[in-house]
Amino acid sequence: MKPKRQIKLGAVLVLVAIIVAVIFVIFAAIRPFTQLEVVLLQLFTLASGLMGSFLLGKQSAESAAREIIKPYARPAFRRVLSLYMSLSRLARTIKSARLSSGSDDGRGPVLDKLKAIVTEQIATADDAMEDWRDIIPEDVEELQKRLRNVKRREG
C-alpha cells in the first residue's frame, strides 16, 4: 500500500474509533447497554483504533528512518552518480573510437566487447539509481533532469 494511502486509512480508522466511542457514551447516557452490546462496541473501537494507530505508527517510523538515513545516503549516492557519469564518458569514448577506427584495423571486435561491458555496467548503475529513489527521491529527480539535459545537448 502506498504511504499516503496508509496515512489516510490510519487516520480514518482512528477517527472511526473516536466517533464510535463518542456514540457509545451518548447512547449509554440515554439507555443502558446489554453486555453483548458493550463488548461488541468496545471490540470494534479497540480494533479500529489499534489498526489505525499501527498504520500511522508504521508510516511515522519509516519516515523517521528515511530522515536519519538521508545524510549518509547523499554521499553514497554521489559516488554512484560519479561512477555512472564515468561509465557514460567511457561509453562515449568507445563510440567515438569505433566510429573513427577503420573496419580493417582489427580494433572493432575489441571495442564492441568493451561497449557491451560498459553498457551492462550502465544498466546496473541505472538500477542502483532506482534503488536510491526510495531514500532520496529529490536528489534522484534532480539527477535525471541533469542527464536529460546532457542527452539533449549531445543528441
N, C-alpha and C positions, 0 to 999 in steps of 0.2 A: 504494500500500500504506500502511496506517495506521502511524504512528510506533511504537506499542508492538509491533505485529506485526513491523516491520522490526528492532527491537531483539532480539526473541525469535529471529527467524530468523538474524540475525547471530551471536547468542550460540551458537545450536545449531550453526551451520556452523563456528565457531571451535572449539567443543567437539569436534565430529566430527574436525576436523583434528588436534587434540591426541590424541584416542583412537586414530586411525589411526596416528599417529607412534609412540605407545607400543606398540601392537600390532606395528608394523613392527620396533621394537627387540627386543621379546620373541621374535618369530619368527626374527629374524636371529641371536639367540643360540642358538636351537635347531638351525636348519639354514641353509645358505647359500641365498640367493635367486638366481633366474636374472636375467639382465639385463632381460628384459621385465617381470618382477615388480617389480624395483626401480624402473624407470621409471614403471610404472603406479601404484604406491603413492605415489611422490613427486609425480606429476602430480595424483593425487586429493587428497593432503594440501595441496599448493600451491593448487589450485583452490578447495577448500572454505575454506581459511584466508584466501585473498585475498577471496573473496566475502563471508565473514563480517566481515572487517576493513573492507571497503568499506562494508557496510551499517551497521556500528557507527560508523564514522568519519563517514558522511553524517549520521546522526542526531545525533551529537555536535556536528558543525559547525552544523546547523540549530538545535539547542538553544542553542548559544553565541551565534549570531546573534540569536535571539529575545531573549536576556538583554541583549545590547548595545543592541538597538533599544528595549526597554521604557521606559527613562527618557525617551526622546524621543517615544515613541508616546503616552504618557499625556496630555501637554498637547495634542497634536493631537487625540486622542480627545475630550478635554474640550471643545475648540472645536466639533467635530462634534456633540457632545451639546448644547452651548449652542444651536447653530443648530436642532437637532431640537426642542428644547423651545420655542424661539421660534416655529418653524413650527406647533407644536401649539397654542400660545396664540393665534396668528393664526387658525388653523382654528376654534378655539372662539369667537373673537370674530366671525368671519364667520357662523358658525352662529347665534349669538345675534342678530346684526344681521338675518339672514334671517328668523328667527322673529318678531322684533319689527317688521319692516317690513311694511307693508300690501301687498296684492297689486297695488294700483293706483298705487303711488308711483314706479314705473319703476326702482327700485334692484335688483329681483330678478335680472334677467339679468346685471347687473354683478357682483352678489355670487356668482352661480353661476359666472361665469368666474373670479373670484378664488378661489373654493373649488376649482375644478378645477386651477388653477395651484399652489395650496398643497398640494393632495393629491398632485400629481405630485412636488413637492419633498420631501414627507414620504416618499414611496416611494423616492426617491433616497437620502435620509438613512438609511432602513431598510437599503438595500443597502450603504451605507458602514459601517453598524454591523456587518453580517455580515462585511465585509472585515476589520474590526478584530478580530473574534473569533479569527482565526488568530494574531494577535500578542499580544493581551492578553485572553484568554478570561475571566479572573476579573472584570475591570472591566466587560466587556460583560454578563456574567451578573448582576452587581450592578445595572447599569442596567436590565436587563429586569425584575428584581424590583421596582425603584422604579416603573417605568412601569406594571406590573400593579397595584401598589397605588394609583397615581394614577387609573387607569381604573376600579378598583373603587369608589373614593370618588366619582368623577364619575358612574359608570354606575348 
